[in-house]
Amino acid sequence: MSNVAPGAPSSDPSGHLLPAGEKGAADVAASTFSPRGEGARRADEGAPGATKIIKQDIRKHRPAKTGQARQLRRNETEEEYHLWNDLRARRLNGYKFARQVPLGPFVVDFLCREERLIVEVDGFQHAESATDQSRTEWLNANGYSVLRFWNQEISRERRSVLETVLAGLQGRLEFSSELSSFYSPAESTDKDRERT
């Protein structure tokens, strides 16, 4: 005989607490926690003909990218150091930035998650880089705007760089031929419409 008081909660074989009076009467339900980050189960998940579309979480933890980001933080350029000094700790009008952030298959220099704005600092090796162009297209397709600056712009014109970043954060920038370093998701969808 059990020493449990009548009406006290009990547990099923999996250890989950059951309401009073349902001792051992419930099936073990599947947990809504998904260790792969796919979210809770949907009601139609097991229905015949139902297909589950799982969008890859671009913020998913990738150990190799995390290690690469740490290495990049340790080996930052002088320009990245100076720009980070101006962006860190909400110093730019209260906007929070992170540096060397793994995002999908890439590591971005500076990211304001709140406004989905990425700031990239490029050296001469990035001039007319096809890799950078495809990277920017991927980031735009995932809803991020990208601002690119050359190292010498940060060294010589840091105030105007910060004003441009602030304008991007506040939505005051639009793509134009004069500002070829700003790439927004809206601009990339406009290009897609022009191609079709």
Steps between C-alpha positions, in 0.01 A plus 500: 500500500622846417562775759380775259227725629170485305477779241880552491663513158677189380730432211481281192780260401695780329505707821255769381260616771135407442195671649344331802293194415679425171770277638641293218196567277666738253715407203851633496467810283773621271683799639453832319869569553698438185874465552559578131331838528205412279238636740191341648306228322211612283156340516513390134852361523405134486203541265512306173636714220621771738849618422711677753706788367794577725674827432862484601572724797789715379598575859547129577812421703781383274815414699736557205356846434509588870870414510560701184316800650710481818817489293386804299426690823852428626660603169295809416640770275575847629196637314272234651638585843425873457152443357419247774604757759233734358226235465543296818303545823212676321719804428333577167162647606422201719518236223652173611763341276685171516824434316619202297164324515441161333193538278408203284809388310675834557659709776403868478715781639235698693131423546213698647244223552224743594509676162644204303790715377844361424808722476794353311854640504688406184862518396642508149459121464121549482505730195246370247479165677241258358501317834402820683223562247347154548540535877315834493222349287461214750487742795245720318286194419493426874381851588826677586621833363874527441720809517856464370786738574860498388771501765621846396147643536497391864851633559448838334125569517372317807244765588333478158513118521317514834245745359439262208460204739253704706304594187484130409376411848231766484384396152616822334714326236385376165705326236640733237790498257674765715480279810618171358600366841141459630310183421151454639259208473254729318766589246576135430130423437486797261789349303319165491188671358711673233650168390158341443 
